[in-house]
Amino acid sequence: MIVTMRHHSYHVKVTAAGYHPLVPDGTRQERAMSVEHATPTIESTPAPPHERPATPQARQAKLDAIAAEVRVCTRCRLAASRTNAVPGEGHPDTEVLFVGEGPGFNEDQQGRPFVGAAGKFLTELIESVGWRREEVFITNVVKCRPPGNRDPGPDEIAACAPYLERQIEALDPALVVTLGRFSLQTFLPGARIGQVHGTMRPADPSAGKTGRSAYAMYHPAAALRAGALRTTLQQDMCGVPRALIEARHGQIAAELPPQLPPDSRPAPDAIPGRLPIDEPPPYAPDPDPEPMPIDDPLIDPQPMPAPVPAMSAARGPSEDDQLSLFV
């Protein structure tokens, strides 16, 4: 079934079976099946099995256990000022993980990620490609709100890193979508968001994310500060389904025995249980788009060098959440 949606100034063609973020029951085993059906013509050693929970229920149980630890965590000073920790939420069987930077005021109050104005826009972006928010998983680099929405410190990011790594291990996503510069630096250290947004790259092994594909985007709060970036975020989001397809192909290739000749590797569509891939078409802008407001066109898209200094002035809880974590 193909559904064509119109969202803002872009036409998005959505094929539910082609690049849906969820995988059906049983297909988490298809990478092992791809090795079994490869029938190599030379002697080879199969790649070691990926350690992950085998069922959606097991994955959810592991995610729940991580969330319980996060809610009572005291590993860093953010625990002293938080109202609620924000572990993250989403579908245990998804192959797409969105990683933001840190909770804002609304997230701190509700204990859920991306529920303020920036979260509303993120939901719109996800829906613009025919997905639903509950079909992906959303979390942050730090799980507690930095006071006044200041930048998270390196020690705070390091304290939360084991939680994020365990969430990735439990979900085993094909694609990680980074939202903002702190998330980007977690997966692609040294990358500049103004240069890599809208592109997918292998996560840097030195960051401890070996075998992951990272797709870079600005933080949705950027659109609340600079209207021109709203269009940029919409365009970049249109590339996420295609990136998911490429990331799935990459995971299959990475988990097959490395000694196999290229011709003996099965095509992804030929693997038993895998949904057929209907390649998404190129996305063309609306011939008559509505003008987008530009509130602050002079935004600096470049990341700040580490360590990141805290913001000089704190903002009150009445201001919009996450506005300081967008570049």
C-alpha positions, 0 to 999 in steps of 0.5 A: 500500500502506497500513501502520498502525504503532503506536509508543509512544502514537501510531497512525501511518498510513503510505502509502509512495507518499504521502509517502516521503522518497525520490524515484524515478529521474528525478523530480528532473527533474519540477520542470523538467517542471512548467514545460514542461507549464504552457502559460502563456497570457501571455508569461513567462520560465522560472525559471533551472534549479536547479544540482544534480547530475542523478543519484544517482551525481553527488549521491553523488560530490559528497557524498563530495567534501565529506566528504573535505574535512571529514575533513581540515578545519582551519578552526577550533580544533575540529580540534585536539581531535577524534578523527574529523570527522563529515561526515554520512550518508544517501541521496543521493536523499532529500528530507528532511535532518535537521540536528543541532548537533554530534557527541558522544563516540560520534560523535567516536569513530566518525565518524558522526552520531547513533550514541549514545543520542540517535541511537538515539532519532532512529532510533526517531522516523524509523521511527515514521512508516514511514521508515528512517534510511538513506532520509534524510540526517543531518548537523550544523551543526558537523562536529567535537565541541566539547570536553566537549560544550560549545556550539559557538562562533559562529566554529566554526559559521561555519567549518563553514557552507560545508560544510552549504551545499554539502551542501544544494546537492548534496541539494536537499532539499524539507524540512530538519528542524532538531534543537535550538536551534543548528540552528534558529538556522541556518535561522530566526535569532531563532526560539524553539524553545519557540514554533516546534517542530512547525511548518514555516516558510520558512528566513530568506533572510538565513541564506543558505537561500533557498527552503528549508522548515525544520521545527523539533524539539527535539534528541533528547537533550532526551528523555534529560534531560527525559522529558516532551519525549519525548512532544513529540518523538514528536508533532512527528515525526508532523508531518514527513510532512505537512510534506514534502508541503507543502514539495514543493508549495512547491518546485513553486510557487517554481520555476514562472515567477512570471508564470503565472496561478494557474489555469495552474499544474499540480497536483503530482499531475498532473506526469508521473513524480510519485508520487500524494500520499495525504494523511496522516490526523490523528494521534490519541493512544492512548486508553490511553497508557503514562505517560512518565517525567519526569526534569527537567520544569523544562527551559528550552526558550528559546534562549540569546542569541548569542554563546553562552557555553561551558559552565562545566564539561566533561563526561567521555567516559563521559557520554552524548553530546550531552546539552548540545546539546538545548534 
